[in-house]
Amino acid sequence: MDTLTRVLSLRNASPVVSGLYWSGIWLAVGALLLSALLTGSSFSESGMLPWVFGVHGCATLAGGFASAKRSGRRGWYFGMTNGFLYTLLLMTISFLATDASWTTAVPLLLLVTCLSGAFGGMLGVNAGSNSR
């Protein structure tokens, strides 16, 4: 049985990749909540940009927290790296899926994700077991 659990368990050694996993999970939760908000209320898609930035900010905050907690050091660095790579991955997927172009919202998104990831990293490095 020990062999089976060892084979089925996924253990990631990189703190940044672990943070990106958690960012993706929180992005999925936020997207589901925004979809329910759009379906169940009178919000229009054109007025959802601040809400979308909020979801991306929360996702990178959680990812920065997870990556810095895992690393145990340099929380703002791992958090900001998580935010930058998250935005780069998001823009690559957006370009490949919908042929999205560069707009003025992209630098703003990069700023939001890097700052919230750095803040989450600062919180995460202090929550880790190595900080005591």
BELDA-V116385 format. One record per backbone hydrogen bond with DSSP energy under -0.5 kcal/mol. NH is the residue of the N-H (numbers start at 1). CO is the residue of the C=O. E is the energy in kcal/mol with one decimal. If there is no record, write none. Layout:
# BELDA-V116385
nh=NH co=CO e=E
nh=NH co=CO e=E
This chain:
# BELDA-V116385
nh=5 co=1 e=-2.0
nh=6 co=2 e=-1.9
nh=7 co=3 e=-2.1
nh=8 co=4 e=-2.3
nh=9 co=5 e=-1.4
nh=11 co=9 e=-0.6
nh=12 co=10 e=-0.5
nh=18 co=14 e=-1.8
nh=19 co=15 e=-2.1
nh=20 co=16 e=-2.1
nh=21 co=17 e=-2.1
nh=22 co=18 e=-2.0
nh=23 co=19 e=-2.4
nh=24 co=20 e=-2.2
nh=25 co=21 e=-2.0
nh=26 co=22 e=-2.4
nh=27 co=23 e=-2.2
nh=28 co=24 e=-2.1
nh=29 co=25 e=-2.0
nh=30 co=26 e=-2.4
nh=31 co=27 e=-2.6
nh=32 co=28 e=-2.1
nh=33 co=29 e=-2.1
nh=34 co=30 e=-2.6
nh=35 co=31 e=-2.2
nh=36 co=32 e=-2.2
nh=37 co=33 e=-2.2
nh=38 co=34 e=-2.4
nh=39 co=35 e=-2.3
nh=40 co=36 e=-2.6
nh=41 co=37 e=-0.6
nh=47 co=44 e=-0.8
nh=48 co=45 e=-1.2
nh=52 co=48 e=-2.6
nh=53 co=49 e=-2.4
nh=54 co=50 e=-1.9
nh=55 co=51 e=-2.1
nh=56 co=52 e=-2.4
nh=57 co=53 e=-2.5
nh=58 co=54 e=-2.5
nh=59 co=55 e=-2.3
nh=60 co=56 e=-2.3
nh=61 co=57 e=-2.0
nh=62 co=58 e=-2.2
nh=63 co=59 e=-2.2
nh=64 co=60 e=-2.9
nh=65 co=61 e=-2.1
nh=66 co=62 e=-2.4
nh=67 co=63 e=-2.5
nh=68 co=64 e=-2.3
nh=69 co=65 e=-2.2
nh=70 co=66 e=-1.9
nh=71 co=67 e=-2.0
nh=72 co=68 e=-2.9
nh=78 co=74 e=-2.2
nh=79 co=75 e=-2.5
nh=80 co=76 e=-2.6
nh=81 co=77 e=-2.4
nh=82 co=78 e=-2.0
nh=83 co=79 e=-2.3
nh=84 co=80 e=-2.6
nh=85 co=81 e=-2.7
nh=86 co=82 e=-2.4
nh=87 co=83 e=-2.1
nh=88 co=84 e=-2.5
nh=89 co=85 e=-2.7
nh=90 co=86 e=-2.6
nh=91 co=87 e=-2.8
nh=92 co=88 e=-2.0
nh=93 co=89 e=-2.5
nh=94 co=90 e=-2.5
nh=95 co=91 e=-2.4
nh=96 co=92 e=-2.4
nh=97 co=93 e=-2.6
nh=98 co=94 e=-2.2
nh=99 co=95 e=-1.3
nh=100 co=94 e=-1.3
nh=106 co=103 e=-1.0
nh=107 co=103 e=-0.5
nh=108 co=104 e=-0.8
nh=109 co=105 e=-2.5
nh=110 co=106 e=-2.5
nh=111 co=107 e=-2.2
nh=112 co=108 e=-2.5
nh=113 co=109 e=-2.7
nh=114 co=110 e=-2.3
nh=115 co=111 e=-2.3
nh=116 co=112 e=-2.4
nh=117 co=113 e=-2.2
nh=118 co=114 e=-2.2
nh=119 co=115 e=-2.3
nh=120 co=116 e=-2.5
nh=121 co=117 e=-2.2
nh=122 co=118 e=-2.0
nh=123 co=119 e=-1.9
nh=124 co=120 e=-2.6
nh=125 co=121 e=-2.4
nh=126 co=122 e=-0.8
nh=127 co=123 e=-0.9
nh=128 co=124 e=-0.8
nh=131 co=128 e=-0.7
nh=132 co=129 e=-0.6
